Amino acid sequence: MSNAIVVCTWGEDKDGLPASAEEVLTLAGGLAKNTGSDLVWLTLGAQASGVADAASRHGVAALHQIDDAKLADVSADLAVEALAQYCAAQSPRIVLFNQMAETRTIAPRLAARLDSAVVMGVTGIAADGDALDITASAYGGDTRVVYRVAGAGTAVAAVWSTAITAESPDAGSSPASETIAVDLGSASERIKIVEAAKAEGPKLEDAEIIVSGGRGLGAPENYKLIRDLAEALGGMAGASRPLVDEGWVDSNHQVGLTGKITKPNLYVAVGISGASQHMAGCGAANAIAAINKDSEAAIFQHARFGVVGDALELLPELIRAAKS
Ligand SMILES: Cc1cc2nc3c(=O)[nH]c(=O)nc-3n(C[C@H](O)[C@H](O)[C@H](O)COP(=O)(O)OP(=O)(O)OC[C@H]3O[C@@H](n4cnc5c(N)ncnc54)[C@H](O)[C@@H]3O)c2cc1C
């Protein structure tokens, strides 16, 4: 068993880094420092342009890359196979993923292959001798649980990145780069993507201002008011899950545990009760403003600004004010 803390990040964001890489590196870097372990950053497929620079800033000791042509469009079956082979050869202490749609399927399957523990929704890790105390968000963010992961074997964790503030320690390391060979000859992808859903234009996850509508809007045609206010404020429109389930808007708009995890400067929640599963996707906003006709609605516990009133009366006024 090596003592390495391995970060394996997925997806690419606008700064040329895999999504949430800085948050995962911040958490993993702290653990590596406290345990005197090497911090290793593993990438699958082509490496994003900003990786080398970020690795140096976060004190990464080694950059590992599995660049098999079969991993070009990283798919779950092949990724699990590649990672299982990697872990068998390197025996790291723990592999930390950024939690997102892909890694939600990959992390548990990897742990099963390694016959080890997996913890999802991770917000912190402390070492206690050979054991790791892994704190994770549970019940849709309602509570926190600490799992003690002990014993030999590589633990697997998926990091809830919005709960972590990225720090750029500027550690100034010069990570060694190594290409790791795996044999994917006999591995095949059992899932065939017939047509990938395409989201055009800017992403909700990157928006600085989001105006989201919930069931309190009453009828699908009223969602136009959300779009209009979002546009007038120079932001994007989001929604709570019932609106997506009812087909008022497509799933790219859904904010929450099973939707987009956002971190805007301003989040305007209109006719949204503030269920924990919704807050999981917007609770990290710098400021939340809420409009709700129920003064007892849970959303007001999270909101910095709140208006108790009828959204259908207030929205046209707000749109007019924002436009002028
Ligand atoms: C496993 C799981 C995952 C989930 N994932 C998500 C997720 O990703 N995202 C998500 O959003 N939900 C998710 N949910 C659902 C979540 O639990 C809530 O049911 C949902 O967020 C409620 O949506 P809402 O606030 O729009 O509706 P409601 O809870 O019905 O709230 C409507 C609100 O509108 C107010 N209102 C009514 N009329 C008006 C008016 N005229 N003007 C102003 N206010 C008004 C009401 O007072 C109320 O507070 C998930 C649930 C589960 C179990």
The ligand as an SDF file (V2000), in Angstrom:
LIG
                    3D

 53 58  0  0  0  0  0  0  0  0999 V2000
  -34.0330   12.2130   -3.8510 C   0  0  0  0  0  0  0  0  0  0  0  0
  -34.6430   13.5590   -4.1230 C   0  0  0  0  0  0  0  0  0  0  0  0
  -33.9680   14.4410   -4.9320 C   0  0  0  0  0  0  0  0  0  0  0  0
  -34.5220   15.7010   -5.1860 C   0  0  0  0  0  0  0  0  0  0  0  0
  -33.8200   16.5750   -5.9790 N   0  0  0  0  0  0  0  0  0  0  0  0
  -34.3110   17.8290   -6.1460 C   0  0  0  0  0  0  0  0  0  0  0  0
  -33.5760   18.7940   -6.9050 C   0  0  0  0  0  0  0  0  0  0  0  0
  -32.5110   18.5150   -7.4680 O   0  0  0  0  0  0  0  0  0  0  0  0
  -34.0930   20.0330   -7.0250 N   0  0  0  0  0  0  0  0  0  0  0  0
  -35.2860   20.3990   -6.4390 C   0  0  0  0  0  0  0  0  0  0  0  0
  -35.6860   21.5600   -6.5850 O   0  0  0  0  0  0  0  0  0  0  0  0
  -35.9910   19.4990   -5.7370 N   0  0  0  0  0  0  0  0  0  0  0  0
  -35.5520   18.2240   -5.5970 C   0  0  0  0  0  0  0  0  0  0  0  0
  -36.2820   17.3320   -4.9010 N   0  0  0  0  0  0  0  0  0  0  0  0
  -37.6610   17.7180   -4.5020 C   0  0  0  0  0  0  0  0  0  0  0  0
  -37.6930   18.5410   -3.2230 C   0  0  0  0  0  0  0  0  0  0  0  0
  -37.7550   17.6770   -2.1120 O   0  0  0  0  0  0  0  0  0  0  0  0
  -38.9450   19.4470   -3.2070 C   0  0  0  0  0  0  0  0  0  0  0  0
  -40.0980   18.6490   -3.3640 O   0  0  0  0  0  0  0  0  0  0  0  0
  -38.9360   20.5100   -4.2990 C   0  0  0  0  0  0  0  0  0  0  0  0
  -37.7170   21.2310   -4.2780 O   0  0  0  0  0  0  0  0  0  0  0  0
  -40.0850   21.4660   -4.0650 C   0  0  0  0  0  0  0  0  0  0  0  0
  -40.1590   22.3730   -5.1230 O   0  0  0  0  0  0  0  0  0  0  0  0
  -40.8360   23.7810   -4.9000 P   0  0  0  0  0  0  0  0  0  0  0  0
  -40.1670   24.5010   -3.8010 O   0  0  0  0  0  0  0  0  0  0  0  0
  -40.9020   24.4370   -6.2450 O   0  0  0  0  0  0  0  0  0  0  0  0
  -42.3530   23.3960   -4.5410 O   0  0  0  0  0  0  0  0  0  0  0  0
  -43.1170   23.4410   -3.1520 P   0  0  0  0  0  0  0  0  0  0  0  0
  -42.4010   22.7180   -2.0950 O   0  0  0  0  0  0  0  0  0  0  0  0
  -44.5090   23.0180   -3.4740 O   0  0  0  0  0  0  0  0  0  0  0  0
  -43.1060   24.9790   -2.7420 O   0  0  0  0  0  0  0  0  0  0  0  0
  -43.8070   25.9780   -3.4270 C   0  0  0  0  0  0  0  0  0  0  0  0
  -43.5920   27.2540   -2.6590 C   0  0  0  0  0  0  0  0  0  0  0  0
  -44.2010   28.3210   -3.3550 O   0  0  0  0  0  0  0  0  0  0  0  0
  -44.8580   29.1800   -2.4270 C   0  0  0  0  0  0  0  0  0  0  0  0
  -45.9240   29.8350   -3.1720 N   0  0  0  0  0  0  0  0  0  0  0  0
  -47.0950   29.3340   -3.5890 C   0  0  0  0  0  0  0  0  0  0  0  0
  -47.7790   30.2550   -4.3130 N   0  0  0  0  0  0  0  0  0  0  0  0
  -46.9870   31.3630   -4.3440 C   0  0  0  0  0  0  0  0  0  0  0  0
  -47.1550   32.6400   -4.9130 C   0  0  0  0  0  0  0  0  0  0  0  0
  -48.2330   32.9760   -5.6560 N   0  0  0  0  0  0  0  0  0  0  0  0
  -46.1740   33.5390   -4.7270 N   0  0  0  0  0  0  0  0  0  0  0  0
  -45.0640   33.2470   -3.9850 C   0  0  0  0  0  0  0  0  0  0  0  0
  -44.8770   32.0340   -3.4130 N   0  0  0  0  0  0  0  0  0  0  0  0
  -45.8220   31.1150   -3.5970 C   0  0  0  0  0  0  0  0  0  0  0  0
  -45.3420   28.2670   -1.3330 C   0  0  0  0  0  0  0  0  0  0  0  0
  -45.5200   28.9940   -0.1280 O   0  0  0  0  0  0  0  0  0  0  0  0
  -44.2090   27.2570   -1.2510 C   0  0  0  0  0  0  0  0  0  0  0  0
  -43.2380   27.6380   -0.3120 O   0  0  0  0  0  0  0  0  0  0  0  0
  -35.7610   16.0670   -4.6340 C   0  0  0  0  0  0  0  0  0  0  0  0
  -36.4320   15.1580   -3.8040 C   0  0  0  0  0  0  0  0  0  0  0  0
  -35.8830   13.9280   -3.5610 C   0  0  0  0  0  0  0  0  0  0  0  0
  -36.6090   12.9710   -2.6610 C   0  0  0  0  0  0  0  0  0  0  0  0
  1  2  1  0
  2  3  1  0
  2 52  2  0
  3  4  2  0
  4  5  1  0
  4 50  1  0
  5  6  2  0
  6  7  1  0
  6 13  1  0
  7  8  2  0
  7  9  1  0
  9 10  1  0
 10 11  2  0
 10 12  1  0
 12 13  2  0
 13 14  1  0
 14 15  1  0
 14 50  1  0
 15 16  1  0
 16 17  1  0
 16 18  1  0
 18 19  1  0
 18 20  1  0
 20 21  1  0
 20 22  1  0
 22 23  1  0
 23 24  1  0
 24 25  2  0
 24 26  1  0
 24 27  1  0
 27 28  1  0
 28 29  2  0
 28 30  1  0
 28 31  1  0
 31 32  1  0
 32 33  1  0
 33 34  1  0
 33 48  1  0
 34 35  1  0
 35 36  1  0
 35 46  1  0
 36 37  1  0
 36 45  1  0
 37 38  2  0
 38 39  1  0
 39 40  1  0
 39 45  2  0
 40 41  1  0
 40 42  2  0
 42 43  1  0
 43 44  2  0
 44 45  1  0
 46 47  1  0
 46 48  1  0
 48 49  1  0
 50 51  2  0
 51 52  1  0
 52 53  1  0
M  END
$$$$
